[in-house]
Amino acid sequence: MAFRRLVIFQGRAIRFGGVSRAPVLRLFRYGRGRYESRWMDEHVKGAEPAVTFRGELIDENLNPLTWWIDKHNRYASLDAMELLNLEYGFGPRDSVAGLRGGSRAGVKRWVKERVYARLPRGIRALAYFLYCYVFRLGILDGPSGAGFHVLQGFWYRYLVDAKIAEVKRCMRDSGVDVATAVDRILGIDVRGDPD
């Protein structure tokens, strides 16, 4: 079963920018699907929703902004690992990416892996922000929406790119492999299992 997601940020619904109203698969029969083996942003493979509920799954964080930023700083390290793994292949590459089959998650993952990941670091953060805020009409979310889209659509993506640059700098300056650099810089042992 899929649920439409409504993001609420600092007490305001984020209705534009492509983050809300997308159905997310959250309930499926045991044995009919499995989550991808990834460090970040896992999707269900092999299960298709039979029903999409009319109501919404409310994604409202009631913690202070500092908590949200700390959480996204940790997520940025994991997201950096996923993008580094695409480039260097040091870990599992389990992905729902694909243009066939009509899976929204598959199409989004394909775009991230085949288009977004190939854009220059830094530029892709700006491109993603402009896509969400201008082309997907995030500007209509008002002042709280502006804060959300700047933090989620630009700051977070730029932070991921800055972490990737730091790992690559460690590799270059110390002459170590990517796994060692990721461990030193991000504090994550990539030789371990992402599950």
Rosetta constraint file for C-alpha pairs under 8 A:
AtomPair CA 1 CA 25 HARMONIC 5.87 0.50
AtomPair CA 1 CA 26 HARMONIC 6.24 0.50
AtomPair CA 1 CA 27 HARMONIC 4.91 0.50
AtomPair CA 1 CA 28 HARMONIC 6.08 0.50
AtomPair CA 1 CA 49 HARMONIC 4.73 0.50
AtomPair CA 1 CA 50 HARMONIC 5.87 0.50
AtomPair CA 1 CA 51 HARMONIC 5.00 0.50
AtomPair CA 1 CA 52 HARMONIC 5.78 0.50
AtomPair CA 1 CA 53 HARMONIC 7.34 0.50
AtomPair CA 2 CA 23 HARMONIC 5.65 0.50
AtomPair CA 2 CA 24 HARMONIC 5.15 0.50
AtomPair CA 2 CA 25 HARMONIC 4.18 0.50
AtomPair CA 2 CA 26 HARMONIC 5.81 0.50
AtomPair CA 2 CA 27 HARMONIC 6.83 0.50
AtomPair CA 2 CA 49 HARMONIC 5.68 0.50
AtomPair CA 2 CA 50 HARMONIC 7.87 0.50
AtomPair CA 2 CA 51 HARMONIC 6.22 0.50
AtomPair CA 2 CA 52 HARMONIC 4.53 0.50
AtomPair CA 2 CA 53 HARMONIC 6.38 0.50
AtomPair CA 3 CA 23 HARMONIC 5.17 0.50
AtomPair CA 3 CA 24 HARMONIC 5.40 0.50
AtomPair CA 3 CA 25 HARMONIC 6.51 0.50
AtomPair CA 3 CA 26 HARMONIC 7.04 0.50
AtomPair CA 3 CA 52 HARMONIC 5.67 0.50
AtomPair CA 3 CA 53 HARMONIC 5.43 0.50
AtomPair CA 3 CA 54 HARMONIC 7.64 0.50
AtomPair CA 3 CA 55 HARMONIC 7.26 0.50
AtomPair CA 3 CA 56 HARMONIC 6.11 0.50
AtomPair CA 3 CA 57 HARMONIC 5.90 0.50
AtomPair CA 4 CA 20 HARMONIC 7.42 0.50
AtomPair CA 4 CA 21 HARMONIC 4.86 0.50
AtomPair CA 4 CA 22 HARMONIC 5.42 0.50
AtomPair CA 4 CA 23 HARMONIC 4.23 0.50
AtomPair CA 4 CA 24 HARMONIC 6.23 0.50
AtomPair CA 4 CA 52 HARMONIC 7.42 0.50
AtomPair CA 4 CA 53 HARMONIC 7.12 0.50
AtomPair CA 4 CA 54 HARMONIC 7.50 0.50
AtomPair CA 4 CA 55 HARMONIC 6.90 0.50
AtomPair CA 4 CA 56 HARMONIC 4.86 0.50
AtomPair CA 4 CA 57 HARMONIC 5.84 0.50
AtomPair CA 5 CA 20 HARMONIC 5.40 0.50
AtomPair CA 5 CA 21 HARMONIC 5.06 0.50
AtomPair CA 5 CA 22 HARMONIC 6.03 0.50
AtomPair CA 5 CA 23 HARMONIC 6.39 0.50
AtomPair CA 5 CA 24 HARMONIC 6.97 0.50
AtomPair CA 5 CA 56 HARMONIC 5.43 0.50
AtomPair CA 5 CA 57 HARMONIC 4.69 0.50
AtomPair CA 5 CA 58 HARMONIC 6.03 0.50
AtomPair CA 5 CA 59 HARMONIC 6.71 0.50
AtomPair CA 6 CA 13 HARMONIC 6.98 0.50
AtomPair CA 6 CA 14 HARMONIC 7.09 0.50
AtomPair CA 6 CA 15 HARMONIC 7.25 0.50
AtomPair CA 6 CA 19 HARMONIC 7.86 0.50
AtomPair CA 6 CA 20 HARMONIC 4.80 0.50
AtomPair CA 6 CA 21 HARMONIC 5.86 0.50
AtomPair CA 6 CA 56 HARMONIC 6.10 0.50
AtomPair CA 6 CA 57 HARMONIC 6.05 0.50
AtomPair CA 6 CA 58 HARMONIC 5.02 0.50
AtomPair CA 6 CA 59 HARMONIC 5.81 0.50
AtomPair CA 7 CA 13 HARMONIC 5.92 0.50
AtomPair CA 7 CA 14 HARMONIC 5.50 0.50
AtomPair CA 7 CA 15 HARMONIC 7.54 0.50
AtomPair CA 7 CA 19 HARMONIC 7.12 0.50
AtomPair CA 7 CA 20 HARMONIC 5.81 0.50
AtomPair CA 7 CA 58 HARMONIC 6.28 0.50
AtomPair CA 7 CA 59 HARMONIC 4.74 0.50
AtomPair CA 7 CA 60 HARMONIC 6.04 0.50
AtomPair CA 8 CA 12 HARMONIC 5.20 0.50
AtomPair CA 8 CA 13 HARMONIC 4.26 0.50
AtomPair CA 8 CA 14 HARMONIC 5.75 0.50
AtomPair CA 8 CA 58 HARMONIC 7.28 0.50
AtomPair CA 8 CA 59 HARMONIC 6.04 0.50
AtomPair CA 8 CA 60 HARMONIC 4.73 0.50
AtomPair CA 8 CA 61 HARMONIC 7.18 0.50
AtomPair CA 9 CA 13 HARMONIC 6.36 0.50
AtomPair CA 9 CA 14 HARMONIC 6.78 0.50
AtomPair CA 9 CA 60 HARMONIC 6.49 0.50
AtomPair CA 9 CA 61 HARMONIC 6.89 0.50
AtomPair CA 9 CA 144 HARMONIC 6.93 0.50
AtomPair CA 9 CA 145 HARMONIC 7.55 0.50
AtomPair CA 9 CA 148 HARMONIC 6.69 0.50
AtomPair CA 10 CA 61 HARMONIC 7.78 0.50
AtomPair CA 10 CA 62 HARMONIC 7.74 0.50
AtomPair CA 10 CA 144 HARMONIC 6.70 0.50
AtomPair CA 11 CA 60 HARMONIC 7.85 0.50
AtomPair CA 12 CA 144 HARMONIC 6.44 0.50
AtomPair CA 12 CA 145 HARMONIC 7.63 0.50
AtomPair CA 13 CA 141 HARMONIC 7.73 0.50
AtomPair CA 14 CA 19 HARMONIC 7.40 0.50
AtomPair CA 14 CA 20 HARMONIC 6.60 0.50
AtomPair CA 14 CA 138 HARMONIC 7.94 0.50
AtomPair CA 14 CA 141 HARMONIC 5.92 0.50
AtomPair CA 14 CA 145 HARMONIC 5.98 0.50
AtomPair CA 15 CA 19 HARMONIC 7.37 0.50
AtomPair CA 15 CA 20 HARMONIC 5.60 0.50
AtomPair CA 15 CA 21 HARMONIC 7.49 0.50
AtomPair CA 15 CA 138 HARMONIC 7.71 0.50
AtomPair CA 15 CA 141 HARMONIC 6.54 0.50
AtomPair CA 16 CA 20 HARMONIC 6.76 0.50
AtomPair CA 16 CA 132 HARMONIC 7.95 0.50
AtomPair CA 16 CA 136 HARMONIC 6.39 0.50
AtomPair CA 16 CA 137 HARMONIC 5.64 0.50
AtomPair CA 16 CA 138 HARMONIC 4.65 0.50
AtomPair CA 16 CA 139 HARMONIC 7.76 0.50
AtomPair CA 16 CA 140 HARMONIC 6.80 0.50
AtomPair CA 16 CA 141 HARMONIC 6.30 0.50
AtomPair CA 17 CA 131 HARMONIC 7.82 0.50
AtomPair CA 17 CA 132 HARMONIC 4.32 0.50
AtomPair CA 17 CA 133 HARMONIC 5.63 0.50
AtomPair CA 17 CA 134 HARMONIC 7.87 0.50
AtomPair CA 17 CA 135 HARMONIC 7.76 0.50
AtomPair CA 17 CA 136 HARMONIC 4.48 0.50
AtomPair CA 17 CA 137 HARMONIC 5.45 0.50
AtomPair CA 17 CA 138 HARMONIC 4.05 0.50
AtomPair CA 17 CA 139 HARMONIC 7.82 0.50
AtomPair CA 17 CA 149 HARMONIC 7.64 0.50
AtomPair CA 18 CA 22 HARMONIC 7.61 0.50
AtomPair CA 18 CA 132 HARMONIC 6.38 0.50
AtomPair CA 18 CA 136 HARMONIC 6.04 0.50
AtomPair CA 18 CA 138 HARMONIC 7.78 0.50
AtomPair CA 21 CA 56 HARMONIC 7.67 0.50
AtomPair CA 23 CA 52 HARMONIC 7.14 0.50
AtomPair CA 25 CA 44 HARMONIC 7.27 0.50
AtomPair CA 25 CA 48 HARMONIC 7.80 0.50
AtomPair CA 25 CA 49 HARMONIC 6.42 0.50
AtomPair CA 28 CA 32 HARMONIC 6.90 0.50
AtomPair CA 28 CA 33 HARMONIC 7.10 0.50
AtomPair CA 28 CA 47 HARMONIC 6.78 0.50
AtomPair CA 28 CA 49 HARMONIC 7.27 0.50
AtomPair CA 29 CA 33 HARMONIC 7.49 0.50
AtomPair CA 32 CA 46 HARMONIC 6.33 0.50
AtomPair CA 32 CA 47 HARMONIC 5.49 0.50
AtomPair CA 33 CA 44 HARMONIC 6.14 0.50
AtomPair CA 33 CA 45 HARMONIC 5.39 0.50
AtomPair CA 33 CA 46 HARMONIC 4.61 0.50
AtomPair CA 33 CA 47 HARMONIC 4.60 0.50
AtomPair CA 34 CA 44 HARMONIC 5.37 0.50
AtomPair CA 34 CA 45 HARMONIC 5.35 0.50
AtomPair CA 34 CA 46 HARMONIC 6.77 0.50
AtomPair CA 34 CA 47 HARMONIC 7.71 0.50
AtomPair CA 35 CA 42 HARMONIC 6.06 0.50
AtomPair CA 35 CA 43 HARMONIC 5.56 0.50
AtomPair CA 35 CA 44 HARMONIC 4.40 0.50
AtomPair CA 35 CA 45 HARMONIC 5.92 0.50
AtomPair CA 36 CA 42 HARMONIC 5.38 0.50
AtomPair CA 36 CA 43 HARMONIC 5.85 0.50
AtomPair CA 36 CA 44 HARMONIC 6.34 0.50
AtomPair CA 36 CA 45 HARMONIC 6.57 0.50
AtomPair CA 36 CA 94 HARMONIC 5.62 0.50
AtomPair CA 36 CA 95 HARMONIC 6.31 0.50
AtomPair CA 36 CA 96 HARMONIC 7.55 0.50
AtomPair CA 37 CA 42 HARMONIC 7.16 0.50
AtomPair CA 37 CA 92 HARMONIC 6.97 0.50
AtomPair CA 37 CA 93 HARMONIC 7.73 0.50
AtomPair CA 37 CA 94 HARMONIC 5.69 0.50
AtomPair CA 37 CA 194 HARMONIC 6.47 0.50
AtomPair CA 37 CA 195 HARMONIC 6.40 0.50
AtomPair CA 38 CA 42 HARMONIC 6.06 0.50
AtomPair CA 38 CA 82 HARMONIC 7.64 0.50
AtomPair CA 38 CA 92 HARMONIC 7.13 0.50
AtomPair CA 38 CA 93 HARMONIC 7.50 0.50
AtomPair CA 38 CA 94 HARMONIC 6.74 0.50
AtomPair CA 38 CA 194 HARMONIC 5.65 0.50
AtomPair CA 38 CA 195 HARMONIC 7.13 0.50
AtomPair CA 39 CA 78 HARMONIC 5.92 0.50
AtomPair CA 39 CA 79 HARMONIC 7.66 0.50
AtomPair CA 39 CA 81 HARMONIC 7.54 0.50
AtomPair CA 39 CA 82 HARMONIC 6.91 0.50
AtomPair CA 39 CA 194 HARMONIC 4.99 0.50
AtomPair CA 39 CA 195 HARMONIC 7.23 0.50
AtomPair CA 40 CA 75 HARMONIC 7.35 0.50
AtomPair CA 40 CA 78 HARMONIC 5.71 0.50
AtomPair CA 40 CA 79 HARMONIC 6.02 0.50
AtomPair CA 40 CA 82 HARMONIC 7.10 0.50
AtomPair CA 43 CA 96 HARMONIC 7.11 0.50
AtomPair CA 43 CA 105 HARMONIC 7.06 0.50
AtomPair CA 44 CA 96 HARMONIC 7.95 0.50
AtomPair CA 45 CA 96 HARMONIC 6.43 0.50
AtomPair CA 63 CA 67 HARMONIC 6.15 0.50
AtomPair CA 63 CA 68 HARMONIC 7.03 0.50
AtomPair CA 64 CA 68 HARMONIC 6.69 0.50
AtomPair CA 65 CA 69 HARMONIC 6.17 0.50
AtomPair CA 66 CA 70 HARMONIC 6.15 0.50
AtomPair CA 67 CA 71 HARMONIC 6.13 0.50
AtomPair CA 68 CA 72 HARMONIC 6.18 0.50
AtomPair CA 69 CA 73 HARMONIC 6.04 0.50
AtomPair CA 70 CA 74 HARMONIC 6.50 0.50
AtomPair CA 71 CA 75 HARMONIC 6.29 0.50
AtomPair CA 72 CA 76 HARMONIC 5.89 0.50
AtomPair CA 72 CA 156 HARMONIC 6.89 0.50
AtomPair CA 73 CA 77 HARMONIC 6.68 0.50
AtomPair CA 73 CA 156 HARMONIC 7.57 0.50
AtomPair CA 73 CA 159 HARMONIC 7.63 0.50
AtomPair CA 74 CA 78 HARMONIC 6.75 0.50
AtomPair CA 75 CA 79 HARMONIC 6.06 0.50
AtomPair CA 76 CA 80 HARMONIC 5.94 0.50
AtomPair CA 76 CA 156 HARMONIC 6.66 0.50
AtomPair CA 76 CA 157 HARMONIC 7.61 0.50
AtomPair CA 76 CA 159 HARMONIC 6.45 0.50
AtomPair CA 76 CA 160 HARMONIC 4.87 0.50
AtomPair CA 76 CA 163 HARMONIC 7.72 0.50
AtomPair CA 77 CA 81 HARMONIC 6.31 0.50
AtomPair CA 77 CA 160 HARMONIC 6.58 0.50
AtomPair CA 77 CA 163 HARMONIC 6.80 0.50
AtomPair CA 77 CA 186 HARMONIC 6.11 0.50
AtomPair CA 78 CA 82 HARMONIC 6.44 0.50
AtomPair CA 79 CA 83 HARMONIC 6.42 0.50
AtomPair CA 79 CA 160 HARMONIC 6.49 0.50
AtomPair CA 80 CA 84 HARMONIC 6.04 0.50
AtomPair CA 80 CA 160 HARMONIC 5.20 0.50
AtomPair CA 80 CA 161 HARMONIC 6.96 0.50
AtomPair CA 80 CA 163 HARMONIC 6.45 0.50
AtomPair CA 80 CA 164 HARMONIC 5.70 0.50
AtomPair CA 81 CA 85 HARMONIC 5.93 0.50
AtomPair CA 81 CA 164 HARMONIC 7.90 0.50
AtomPair CA 81 CA 182 HARMONIC 7.57 0.50
AtomPair CA 82 CA 86 HARMONIC 6.39 0.50
AtomPair CA 83 CA 87 HARMONIC 6.60 0.50
AtomPair CA 83 CA 113 HARMONIC 7.91 0.50
AtomPair CA 83 CA 117 HARMONIC 6.67 0.50
AtomPair CA 84 CA 88 HARMONIC 5.97 0.50
AtomPair CA 84 CA 89 HARMONIC 7.64 0.50
AtomPair CA 84 CA 164 HARMONIC 7.03 0.50
AtomPair CA 85 CA 89 HARMONIC 4.68 0.50
AtomPair CA 85 CA 90 HARMONIC 5.65 0.50
AtomPair CA 85 CA 91 HARMONIC 6.23 0.50
AtomPair CA 85 CA 93 HARMONIC 7.68 0.50
AtomPair CA 86 CA 93 HARMONIC 7.61 0.50
AtomPair CA 86 CA 113 HARMONIC 7.41 0.50
AtomPair CA 88 CA 178 HARMONIC 7.46 0.50
AtomPair CA 89 CA 93 HARMONIC 7.55 0.50
AtomPair CA 90 CA 178 HARMONIC 7.72 0.50
AtomPair CA 90 CA 179 HARMONIC 7.00 0.50
AtomPair CA 90 CA 190 HARMONIC 7.44 0.50
AtomPair CA 90 CA 191 HARMONIC 7.94 0.50
AtomPair CA 91 CA 190 HARMONIC 6.85 0.50
AtomPair CA 91 CA 191 HARMONIC 7.31 0.50
AtomPair CA 95 CA 109 HARMONIC 7.61 0.50
AtomPair CA 96 CA 105 HARMONIC 7.05 0.50
AtomPair CA 96 CA 106 HARMONIC 4.90 0.50
AtomPair CA 96 CA 109 HARMONIC 6.79 0.50
AtomPair CA 96 CA 110 HARMONIC 7.94 0.50
AtomPair CA 97 CA 105 HARMONIC 7.44 0.50
AtomPair CA 97 CA 106 HARMONIC 4.23 0.50
AtomPair CA 97 CA 107 HARMONIC 6.10 0.50
AtomPair CA 97 CA 108 HARMONIC 7.34 0.50
AtomPair CA 97 CA 109 HARMONIC 4.80 0.50
AtomPair CA 97 CA 110 HARMONIC 4.35 0.50
AtomPair CA 97 CA 113 HARMONIC 7.75 0.50
AtomPair CA 98 CA 103 HARMONIC 7.95 0.50
AtomPair CA 98 CA 106 HARMONIC 4.94 0.50
AtomPair CA 98 CA 107 HARMONIC 5.54 0.50
AtomPair CA 98 CA 109 HARMONIC 7.40 0.50
AtomPair CA 98 CA 110 HARMONIC 5.40 0.50
AtomPair CA 99 CA 103 HARMONIC 7.74 0.50
AtomPair CA 99 CA 106 HARMONIC 6.60 0.50
AtomPair CA 99 CA 107 HARMONIC 5.20 0.50
AtomPair CA 99 CA 110 HARMONIC 6.93 0.50
AtomPair CA 102 CA 106 HARMONIC 7.69 0.50
AtomPair CA 102 CA 107 HARMONIC 7.51 0.50
AtomPair CA 103 CA 107 HARMONIC 6.27 0.50
AtomPair CA 104 CA 108 HARMONIC 6.14 0.50
AtomPair CA 105 CA 109 HARMONIC 6.04 0.50
AtomPair CA 106 CA 110 HARMONIC 6.05 0.50
AtomPair CA 107 CA 111 HARMONIC 6.22 0.50
AtomPair CA 108 CA 112 HARMONIC 6.21 0.50
AtomPair CA 109 CA 113 HARMONIC 6.05 0.50
AtomPair CA 110 CA 114 HARMONIC 5.71 0.50
AtomPair CA 110 CA 115 HARMONIC 7.68 0.50
AtomPair CA 111 CA 115 HARMONIC 5.11 0.50
AtomPair CA 111 CA 116 HARMONIC 6.24 0.50
AtomPair CA 112 CA 116 HARMONIC 4.68 0.50
AtomPair CA 112 CA 117 HARMONIC 5.90 0.50
AtomPair CA 113 CA 117 HARMONIC 5.35 0.50
AtomPair CA 113 CA 118 HARMONIC 7.71 0.50
AtomPair CA 114 CA 118 HARMONIC 6.62 0.50
AtomPair CA 115 CA 119 HARMONIC 6.71 0.50
AtomPair CA 116 CA 124 HARMONIC 6.50 0.50
AtomPair CA 119 CA 123 HARMONIC 7.00 0.50
AtomPair CA 119 CA 124 HARMONIC 5.66 0.50
AtomPair CA 120 CA 124 HARMONIC 6.13 0.50
AtomPair CA 121 CA 125 HARMONIC 7.36 0.50
AtomPair CA 121 CA 158 HARMONIC 7.80 0.50
AtomPair CA 121 CA 161 HARMONIC 5.56 0.50
AtomPair CA 122 CA 126 HARMONIC 6.72 0.50
AtomPair CA 122 CA 157 HARMONIC 7.98 0.50
AtomPair CA 122 CA 158 HARMONIC 5.70 0.50
AtomPair CA 122 CA 161 HARMONIC 6.23 0.50
AtomPair CA 122 CA 162 HARMONIC 7.89 0.50
AtomPair CA 123 CA 127 HARMONIC 6.12 0.50
AtomPair CA 124 CA 128 HARMONIC 5.97 0.50
AtomPair CA 124 CA 157 HARMONIC 7.81 0.50
AtomPair CA 125 CA 129 HARMONIC 6.21 0.50
AtomPair CA 125 CA 153 HARMONIC 7.01 0.50
AtomPair CA 125 CA 154 HARMONIC 5.18 0.50
AtomPair CA 125 CA 155 HARMONIC 7.63 0.50
AtomPair CA 125 CA 157 HARMONIC 4.98 0.50
AtomPair CA 125 CA 158 HARMONIC 5.26 0.50
AtomPair CA 125 CA 161 HARMONIC 7.98 0.50
AtomPair CA 126 CA 130 HARMONIC 6.15 0.50
AtomPair CA 126 CA 154 HARMONIC 5.99 0.50
AtomPair CA 126 CA 158 HARMONIC 8.00 0.50
AtomPair CA 127 CA 131 HARMONIC 6.07 0.50
AtomPair CA 128 CA 132 HARMONIC 6.24 0.50
AtomPair CA 128 CA 153 HARMONIC 6.12 0.50
AtomPair CA 128 CA 154 HARMONIC 7.01 0.50
AtomPair CA 129 CA 133 HARMONIC 5.78 0.50
AtomPair CA 129 CA 134 HARMONIC 7.93 0.50
AtomPair CA 129 CA 149 HARMONIC 6.83 0.50
AtomPair CA 129 CA 150 HARMONIC 6.94 0.50
AtomPair CA 129 CA 153 HARMONIC 4.51 0.50
AtomPair CA 129 CA 154 HARMONIC 5.13 0.50
AtomPair CA 130 CA 134 HARMONIC 5.25 0.50
AtomPair CA 130 CA 135 HARMONIC 6.78 0.50
AtomPair CA 131 CA 135 HARMONIC 4.94 0.50
AtomPair CA 131 CA 136 HARMONIC 6.10 0.50
AtomPair CA 132 CA 136 HARMONIC 4.77 0.50
AtomPair CA 132 CA 137 HARMONIC 6.68 0.50
AtomPair CA 132 CA 138 HARMONIC 5.82 0.50
AtomPair CA 132 CA 149 HARMONIC 7.30 0.50
AtomPair CA 132 CA 153 HARMONIC 6.97 0.50
AtomPair CA 133 CA 137 HARMONIC 5.45 0.50
AtomPair CA 133 CA 138 HARMONIC 4.02 0.50
AtomPair CA 133 CA 139 HARMONIC 5.31 0.50
AtomPair CA 133 CA 146 HARMONIC 7.84 0.50
AtomPair CA 133 CA 149 HARMONIC 6.42 0.50
AtomPair CA 133 CA 153 HARMONIC 7.99 0.50
AtomPair CA 134 CA 138 HARMONIC 6.20 0.50
AtomPair CA 134 CA 139 HARMONIC 6.27 0.50
AtomPair CA 137 CA 141 HARMONIC 7.94 0.50
AtomPair CA 138 CA 145 HARMONIC 6.69 0.50
AtomPair CA 138 CA 146 HARMONIC 7.32 0.50
AtomPair CA 138 CA 149 HARMONIC 6.98 0.50
AtomPair CA 139 CA 145 HARMONIC 7.03 0.50
AtomPair CA 139 CA 146 HARMONIC 6.48 0.50
AtomPair CA 140 CA 145 HARMONIC 7.60 0.50
AtomPair CA 141 CA 145 HARMONIC 4.41 0.50
AtomPair CA 141 CA 146 HARMONIC 6.83 0.50
AtomPair CA 142 CA 146 HARMONIC 6.13 0.50
AtomPair CA 143 CA 147 HARMONIC 6.39 0.50
AtomPair CA 144 CA 148 HARMONIC 6.24 0.50
AtomPair CA 145 CA 149 HARMONIC 5.96 0.50
AtomPair CA 146 CA 150 HARMONIC 5.99 0.50
AtomPair CA 147 CA 151 HARMONIC 6.08 0.50
AtomPair CA 148 CA 152 HARMONIC 5.73 0.50
AtomPair CA 148 CA 153 HARMONIC 7.62 0.50
AtomPair CA 149 CA 153 HARMONIC 4.88 0.50
AtomPair CA 149 CA 154 HARMONIC 7.00 0.50
AtomPair CA 150 CA 154 HARMONIC 5.07 0.50
AtomPair CA 150 CA 155 HARMONIC 6.13 0.50
AtomPair CA 151 CA 155 HARMONIC 4.73 0.50
AtomPair CA 151 CA 156 HARMONIC 5.93 0.50
AtomPair CA 152 CA 156 HARMONIC 5.27 0.50
AtomPair CA 152 CA 157 HARMONIC 7.24 0.50
AtomPair CA 153 CA 157 HARMONIC 6.35 0.50
AtomPair CA 154 CA 158 HARMONIC 5.92 0.50
AtomPair CA 155 CA 159 HARMONIC 5.99 0.50
AtomPair CA 156 CA 160 HARMONIC 6.32 0.50
AtomPair CA 157 CA 161 HARMONIC 6.43 0.50
AtomPair CA 158 CA 162 HARMONIC 6.13 0.50
AtomPair CA 159 CA 163 HARMONIC 6.19 0.50
AtomPair CA 160 CA 164 HARMONIC 6.33 0.50
AtomPair CA 161 CA 165 HARMONIC 6.21 0.50
AtomPair CA 162 CA 166 HARMONIC 6.20 0.50
AtomPair CA 163 CA 167 HARMONIC 6.26 0.50
AtomPair CA 163 CA 186 HARMONIC 7.78 0.50
AtomPair CA 164 CA 168 HARMONIC 6.24 0.50
AtomPair CA 165 CA 169 HARMONIC 6.04 0.50
AtomPair CA 166 CA 170 HARMONIC 6.24 0.50
AtomPair CA 166 CA 185 HARMONIC 7.19 0.50
AtomPair CA 167 CA 171 HARMONIC 6.31 0.50
AtomPair CA 167 CA 178 HARMONIC 7.41 0.50
AtomPair CA 167 CA 181 HARMONIC 5.52 0.50
AtomPair CA 167 CA 182 HARMONIC 5.94 0.50
AtomPair CA 167 CA 185 HARMONIC 6.06 0.50
AtomPair CA 167 CA 186 HARMONIC 7.83 0.50
AtomPair CA 168 CA 172 HARMONIC 6.18 0.50
AtomPair CA 168 CA 178 HARMONIC 7.59 0.50
AtomPair CA 168 CA 181 HARMONIC 7.51 0.50
AtomPair CA 169 CA 173 HARMONIC 5.91 0.50
AtomPair CA 170 CA 174 HARMONIC 5.59 0.50
AtomPair CA 170 CA 175 HARMONIC 7.53 0.50
AtomPair CA 170 CA 176 HARMONIC 7.37 0.50
AtomPair CA 170 CA 181 HARMONIC 5.80 0.50
AtomPair CA 170 CA 185 HARMONIC 7.62 0.50
AtomPair CA 171 CA 175 HARMONIC 5.21 0.50
AtomPair CA 171 CA 176 HARMONIC 4.89 0.50
AtomPair CA 171 CA 177 HARMONIC 6.03 0.50
AtomPair CA 171 CA 178 HARMONIC 6.38 0.50
AtomPair CA 171 CA 181 HARMONIC 5.76 0.50
AtomPair CA 172 CA 176 HARMONIC 7.32 0.50
AtomPair CA 176 CA 180 HARMONIC 6.13 0.50
AtomPair CA 176 CA 181 HARMONIC 6.34 0.50
AtomPair CA 177 CA 181 HARMONIC 6.30 0.50
AtomPair CA 178 CA 182 HARMONIC 5.99 0.50
AtomPair CA 179 CA 183 HARMONIC 6.24 0.50
AtomPair CA 179 CA 189 HARMONIC 7.28 0.50
AtomPair CA 179 CA 190 HARMONIC 5.88 0.50
AtomPair CA 179 CA 191 HARMONIC 7.16 0.50
AtomPair CA 180 CA 184 HARMONIC 6.16 0.50
AtomPair CA 181 CA 185 HARMONIC 5.90 0.50
AtomPair CA 181 CA 186 HARMONIC 7.94 0.50
AtomPair CA 182 CA 186 HARMONIC 5.26 0.50
AtomPair CA 182 CA 187 HARMONIC 6.62 0.50
AtomPair CA 182 CA 188 HARMONIC 6.22 0.50
AtomPair CA 182 CA 189 HARMONIC 7.30 0.50
AtomPair CA 182 CA 190 HARMONIC 7.30 0.50
AtomPair CA 183 CA 187 HARMONIC 4.50 0.50
AtomPair CA 183 CA 188 HARMONIC 4.68 0.50
AtomPair CA 183 CA 189 HARMONIC 5.21 0.50
AtomPair CA 183 CA 190 HARMONIC 7.11 0.50
AtomPair CA 184 CA 188 HARMONIC 7.77 0.50
AtomPair CA 190 CA 194 HARMONIC 7.74 0.50
